[in-house]
Amino acid sequence: MTFSTDTMTKSTMYTTVDETGVLNNYAPETEIYYADFPTLEQQRNYISQGAIASLLVCLLILTAFGIS
């Protein structure tokens, strides 16, 4: 037996009941959407953030080698 009830957010929660009377609640399925390709400005920001992160990691490794 399957039935659905409305929740406070006005989305449908699906609930099933098996032979022993155990309830199983399922979250509503969300709408699928595809991500947009990053703009040139975003791509430049990602490159600069990656370069800064790489520099930081290299400095931390060199500092660790220098201390030991």
The first five atom37 places (N, CA, C, CB, O) and aatype in JSON, in Angstrom:
{
  "aatype": [12, 16, 13, 15, 16, 3, 16, 12, 16, 11, 15, 16, 12, 18, 16, 16, 19, 3, 6, 16, 7, 19, 10, 2, 2, 18, 0, 14, 6, 16, 6, 9, 18, 18, 0, 3, 13, 14, 16, 10, 6, 5, 5, 1, 2, 18, 9, 15, 5, 7, 0, 9, 0, 15, 10, 10, 19, 4, 10, 10, 9, 10, 16, 0, 13, 7, 9, 15],
  "atom_mask": [
    [1, 1, 1, 1, 1],
    [1, 1, 1, 1, 1],
    [1, 1, 1, 1, 1],
    [1, 1, 1, 1, 1],
    [1, 1, 1, 1, 1],
    [1, 1, 1, 1, 1],
    [1, 1, 1, 1, 1],
    [1, 1, 1, 1, 1],
    [1, 1, 1, 1, 1],
    [1, 1, 1, 1, 1],
    [1, 1, 1, 1, 1],
    [1, 1, 1, 1, 1],
    [1, 1, 1, 1, 1],
    [1, 1, 1, 1, 1],
    [1, 1, 1, 1, 1],
    [1, 1, 1, 1, 1],
    [1, 1, 1, 1, 1],
    [1, 1, 1, 1, 1],
    [1, 1, 1, 1, 1],
    [1, 1, 1, 1, 1],
    [1, 1, 1, 0, 1],
    [1, 1, 1, 1, 1],
    [1, 1, 1, 1, 1],
    [1, 1, 1, 1, 1],
    [1, 1, 1, 1, 1],
    [1, 1, 1, 1, 1],
    [1, 1, 1, 1, 1],
    [1, 1, 1, 1, 1],
    [1, 1, 1, 1, 1],
    [1, 1, 1, 1, 1],
    [1, 1, 1, 1, 1],
    [1, 1, 1, 1, 1],
    [1, 1, 1, 1, 1],
    [1, 1, 1, 1, 1],
    [1, 1, 1, 1, 1],
    [1, 1, 1, 1, 1],
    [1, 1, 1, 1, 1],
    [1, 1, 1, 1, 1],
    [1, 1, 1, 1, 1],
    [1, 1, 1, 1, 1],
    [1, 1, 1, 1, 1],
    [1, 1, 1, 1, 1],
    [1, 1, 1, 1, 1],
    [1, 1, 1, 1, 1],
    [1, 1, 1, 1, 1],
    [1, 1, 1, 1, 1],
    [1, 1, 1, 1, 1],
    [1, 1, 1, 1, 1],
    [1, 1, 1, 1, 1],
    [1, 1, 1, 0, 1],
    [1, 1, 1, 1, 1],
    [1, 1, 1, 1, 1],
    [1, 1, 1, 1, 1],
    [1, 1, 1, 1, 1],
    [1, 1, 1, 1, 1],
    [1, 1, 1, 1, 1],
    [1, 1, 1, 1, 1],
    [1, 1, 1, 1, 1],
    [1, 1, 1, 1, 1],
    [1, 1, 1, 1, 1],
    [1, 1, 1, 1, 1],
    [1, 1, 1, 1, 1],
    [1, 1, 1, 1, 1],
    [1, 1, 1, 1, 1],
    [1, 1, 1, 1, 1],
    [1, 1, 1, 0, 1],
    [1, 1, 1, 1, 1],
    [1, 1, 1, 1, 1]
  ],
  "atom_positions": [
    [[0.84, -1.17, 0.0], [0.0, 0.0, 0.0], [0.89, 1.24, 0.0], [-0.96, 0.0, 1.22], [1.79, 1.34, 0.84]],
    [[0.67, 2.16, -0.89], [1.46, 3.37, -1.0], [0.53, 4.57, -0.95], [2.3, 3.38, -2.28], [-0.5, 4.59, -1.62]],
    [[0.91, 5.56, -0.15], [0.14, 6.8, -0.12], [1.09, 7.96, 0.07], [-0.93, 6.77, 1.0], [2.22, 7.76, 0.5]],
    [[0.65, 9.14, -0.25], [1.49, 10.32, -0.1], [0.77, 11.34, 0.77], [1.87, 10.92, -1.48], [-0.46, 11.44, 0.76]],
    [[1.57, 12.1, 1.51], [1.02, 13.15, 2.35], [1.74, 14.45, 2.04], [1.15, 12.79, 3.84], [2.9, 14.44, 1.62]],
    [[1.07, 15.58, 2.24], [1.69, 16.88, 2.04], [2.42, 17.3, 3.3], [0.63, 17.93, 1.65], [1.89, 17.16, 4.4]],
    [[3.63, 17.8, 3.13], [4.4, 18.28, 4.26], [4.22, 19.78, 4.39], [5.88, 17.92, 4.1], [3.52, 20.4, 3.6]],
    [[4.86, 20.38, 5.4], [4.72, 21.8, 5.65], [5.29, 22.63, 4.5], [5.4, 22.17, 6.94], [4.85, 23.77, 4.3]],
    [[6.26, 22.1, 3.74], [6.87, 22.86, 2.66], [6.12, 22.69, 1.35], [8.31, 22.44, 2.47], [6.6, 23.14, 0.3]],
    [[4.97, 22.07, 1.38], [4.12, 21.86, 0.21], [4.79, 20.99, -0.84], [3.73, 23.18, -0.4], [4.51, 21.12, -2.03]],
    [[5.67, 20.1, -0.41], [6.22, 19.1, -1.31], [5.65, 17.76, -0.88], [7.8, 19.08, -1.27], [5.15, 17.61, 0.24]],
    [[5.71, 16.8, -1.76], [5.08, 15.52, -1.47], [6.11, 14.57, -0.87], [4.47, 14.91, -2.74], [7.18, 14.36, -1.44]],
    [[5.78, 13.99, 0.29], [6.62, 12.97, 0.92], [5.98, 11.63, 0.63], [6.78, 13.22, 2.48], [4.79, 11.43, 0.89]],
    [[6.76, 10.71, 0.1], [6.24, 9.41, -0.24], [6.48, 8.44, 0.91], [6.88, 8.89, -1.54], [7.59, 8.37, 1.45]],
    [[5.45, 7.71, 1.28], [5.54, 6.77, 2.39], [4.98, 5.43, 1.94], [4.76, 7.29, 3.64], [3.93, 5.37, 1.31]],
    [[5.71, 4.35, 2.26], [5.22, 3.01, 1.96], [5.1, 2.24, 3.26], [6.16, 2.28, 0.97], [5.81, 2.51, 4.23]],
    [[4.18, 1.3, 3.27], [3.96, 0.43, 4.43], [4.13, -1.01, 3.95], [2.54, 0.66, 5.07], [3.46, -1.43, 3.01]],
    [[5.04, -1.76, 4.61], [5.21, -3.16, 4.21], [4.22, -4.06, 4.93], [6.64, -3.62, 4.48], [3.34, -3.58, 5.64]],
    [[4.36, -5.38, 4.75], [3.4, -6.34, 5.29], [3.35, -6.32, 6.82], [3.75, -7.72, 4.81], [2.31, -6.62, 7.41]],
    [[4.47, -5.98, 7.46], [4.51, -6.0, 8.93], [4.09, -4.67, 9.54], [5.91, -6.35, 9.4], [4.07, -4.54, 10.76]],
    [[3.75, -3.69, 8.71], [3.3, -2.41, 9.22], [4.4, -1.38, 9.41], [0.0, 0.0, 0.0], [4.17, -0.32, 10.0]],
    [[5.62, -1.66, 8.92], [6.73, -0.74, 9.06], [6.61, 0.36, 8.0], [8.09, -1.48, 8.94], [6.43, 0.08, 6.82]],
    [[6.72, 1.62, 8.45], [6.64, 2.76, 7.54], [8.02, 3.08, 6.99], [6.05, 3.99, 8.24], [9.0, 3.08, 7.73]],
    [[8.11, 3.37, 5.7], [9.33, 3.83, 5.07], [9.02, 5.17, 4.41], [9.87, 2.79, 4.03], [8.17, 5.24, 3.52]],
    [[9.71, 6.21, 4.84], [9.51, 7.54, 4.27], [10.59, 7.82, 3.25], [9.51, 8.62, 5.38], [11.76, 7.51, 3.48]],
    [[10.21, 8.41, 2.14], [11.14, 8.76, 1.08], [11.07, 10.26, 0.84], [10.84, 7.97, -0.22], [9.98, 10.83, 0.77]],
    [[12.21, 10.88, 0.72], [12.26, 12.31, 0.46], [11.75, 12.59, -0.95], [13.7, 12.86, 0.64], [11.9, 11.75, -1.84]],
    [[11.17, 13.75, -1.16], [10.71, 14.09, -2.51], [11.89, 14.26, -3.46], [9.86, 15.38, -2.49], [12.96, 14.72, -3.05]],
    [[11.71, 13.88, -4.7], [12.78, 14.0, -5.68], [12.89, 15.45, -6.12], [12.54, 13.07, -6.9], [11.89, 16.1, -6.44]],
    [[14.12, 15.94, -6.15], [14.34, 17.33, -6.55], [14.44, 17.43, -8.06], [15.61, 17.89, -5.88], [14.72, 16.45, -8.75]],
    [[14.22, 18.62, -8.56], [14.32, 18.86, -9.99], [15.79, 18.88, -10.4], [13.62, 20.17, -10.37], [16.62, 19.49, -9.73]],
    [[16.11, 18.22, -11.5], [17.49, 18.14, -11.98], [17.79, 19.37, -12.83], [17.73, 16.83, -12.78], [16.99, 19.78, -13.67]],
    [[18.96, 19.95, -12.6], [19.4, 21.06, -13.44], [20.9, 20.9, -13.7], [19.09, 22.43, -12.77], [21.61, 20.3, -12.9]],
    [[21.35, 21.45, -14.8], [22.75, 21.34, -15.19], [23.47, 22.64, -14.87], [22.87, 21.0, -16.69], [22.9, 23.73, -14.97]],
    [[24.71, 22.52, -14.48], [25.52, 23.69, -14.14], [25.92, 24.42, -15.42], [26.77, 23.29, -13.32], [26.09, 23.82, -16.48]],
    [[26.08, 25.72, -15.29], [26.56, 26.53, -16.4], [28.08, 26.48, -16.43], [26.06, 27.99, -16.3], [28.73, 26.38, -15.39]],
    [[28.64, 26.55, -17.62], [30.08, 26.58, -17.77], [30.6, 27.91, -17.19], [30.51, 26.42, -19.26], [29.98, 28.95, -17.41]],
    [[31.72, 27.88, -16.45], [32.21, 29.13, -15.84], [32.61, 30.17, -16.89], [33.41, 28.83, -14.94], [33.11, 29.83, -17.97]],
    [[32.38, 31.42, -16.55], [32.76, 32.51, -17.45], [34.28, 32.66, -17.44], [32.07, 33.84, -17.03], [34.97, 32.06, -16.63]],
    [[34.78, 33.48, -18.36], [36.23, 33.69, -18.42], [36.76, 34.3, -17.13], [36.59, 34.59, -19.6], [37.85, 33.94, -16.68]],
    [[35.99, 35.2, -16.54], [36.43, 35.81, -15.27], [36.5, 34.75, -14.16], [35.46, 36.95, -14.85], [37.45, 34.74, -13.38]],
    [[35.5, 33.88, -14.1], [35.52, 32.82, -13.1], [36.69, 31.86, -13.34], [34.19, 32.04, -13.1], [37.33, 31.41, -12.39]],
    [[36.97, 31.56, -14.6], [38.09, 30.68, -14.91], [39.41, 31.3, -14.47], [38.12, 30.37, -16.41], [40.28, 30.61, -13.93]],
    [[39.55, 32.6, -14.7], [40.77, 33.29, -14.25], [40.88, 33.27, -12.74], [40.8, 34.75, -14.76], [41.96, 33.09, -12.19]],
    [[39.75, 33.44, -12.05], [39.77, 33.38, -10.59], [40.18, 32.0, -10.1], [38.39, 33.75, -10.01], [40.95, 31.88, -9.15]],
    [[39.67, 30.94, -10.75], [40.03, 29.58, -10.36], [41.52, 29.33, -10.57], [39.21, 28.56, -11.15], [42.17, 28.69, -9.74]],
    [[42.06, 29.83, -11.66], [43.49, 29.66, -11.94], [44.33, 30.38, -10.89], [43.84, 30.18, -13.35], [45.3, 29.82, -10.38]],
    [[43.95, 31.62, -10.55], [44.73, 32.37, -9.55], [44.6, 31.73, -8.17], [44.26, 33.84, -9.5], [45.58, 31.67, -7.43]],
    [[43.41, 31.25, -7.82], [43.25, 30.58, -6.53], [44.08, 29.3, -6.48], [41.77, 30.26, -6.27], [44.67, 28.98, -5.45]],
    [[44.12, 28.55, -7.59], [44.93, 27.33, -7.64], [46.4, 27.63, -7.53], [0.0, 0.0, 0.0], [47.14, 26.9, -6.86]],
    [[46.86, 28.72, -8.17], [48.27, 29.1, -8.09], [48.64, 29.52, -6.67], [48.58, 30.24, -9.08], [49.69, 29.14, -6.17]],
    [[47.78, 30.28, -6.03], [48.05, 30.71, -4.64], [48.07, 29.5, -3.71], [46.99, 31.74, -4.16], [48.92, 29.41, -2.83]],
    [[47.13, 28.57, -3.91], [47.09, 27.38, -3.06], [48.33, 26.52, -3.27], [45.82, 26.56, -3.35], [48.89, 26.0, -2.31]],
    [[48.75, 26.38, -4.51], [49.97, 25.6, -4.8], [51.2, 26.24, -4.17], [50.18, 25.46, -6.31], [52.05, 25.55, -3.62]],
    [[51.28, 27.55, -4.25], [52.4, 28.27, -3.65], [52.41, 28.08, -2.13], [52.32, 29.77, -4.0], [53.46, 27.88, -1.53]],
    [[51.24, 28.15, -1.52], [51.14, 27.97, -0.08], [51.59, 26.56, 0.33], [49.71, 28.22, 0.39], [52.32, 26.4, 1.31]],
    [[51.15, 25.56, -0.4], [51.53, 24.17, -0.09], [53.03, 23.98, -0.26], [50.76, 23.17, -0.99], [53.68, 23.35, 0.57]],
    [[53.59, 24.54, -1.34], [55.04, 24.42, -1.54], [55.82, 25.1, -0.42], [55.44, 25.04, -2.89], [56.81, 24.56, 0.07]],
    [[55.36, 26.28, 0.0], [56.03, 26.97, 1.11], [55.93, 26.18, 2.41], [55.44, 28.36, 1.3], [56.89, 26.14, 3.18]],
    [[54.79, 25.57, 2.66], [54.64, 24.76, 3.87], [55.56, 23.54, 3.85], [53.2, 24.31, 4.04], [56.16, 23.19, 4.87]],
    [[55.68, 22.9, 2.69], [56.57, 21.73, 2.58], [58.02, 22.16, 2.75], [56.38, 21.02, 1.22], [58.78, 21.49, 3.45]],
    [[58.41, 23.25, 2.11], [59.8, 23.73, 2.25], [60.08, 24.15, 3.69], [60.06, 24.92, 1.29], [61.17, 23.92, 4.2]],
    [[59.11, 24.75, 4.36], [59.29, 25.12, 5.77], [59.46, 23.88, 6.63], [58.09, 25.95, 6.27], [60.3, 23.85, 7.53]],
    [[58.66, 22.85, 6.36], [58.79, 21.6, 7.13], [60.16, 20.96, 6.92], [57.68, 20.61, 6.72], [60.76, 20.47, 7.88]],
    [[60.66, 20.95, 5.68], [61.98, 20.41, 5.42], [63.06, 21.26, 6.07], [62.23, 20.31, 3.92], [64.05, 20.74, 6.57]],
    [[62.87, 22.58, 6.06], [63.85, 23.47, 6.66], [63.93, 23.32, 8.18], [0.0, 0.0, 0.0], [65.01, 23.43, 8.76]],
    [[62.83, 23.08, 8.81], [62.8, 22.93, 10.26], [63.39, 21.58, 10.69], [61.37, 23.08, 10.79], [64.06, 21.49, 11.72]],
    [[63.14, 20.55, 9.91], [63.59, 19.21, 10.33], [65.05, 18.95, 10.02], [62.76, 18.15, 9.67], [65.56, 17.87, 10.31]]
  ]
}
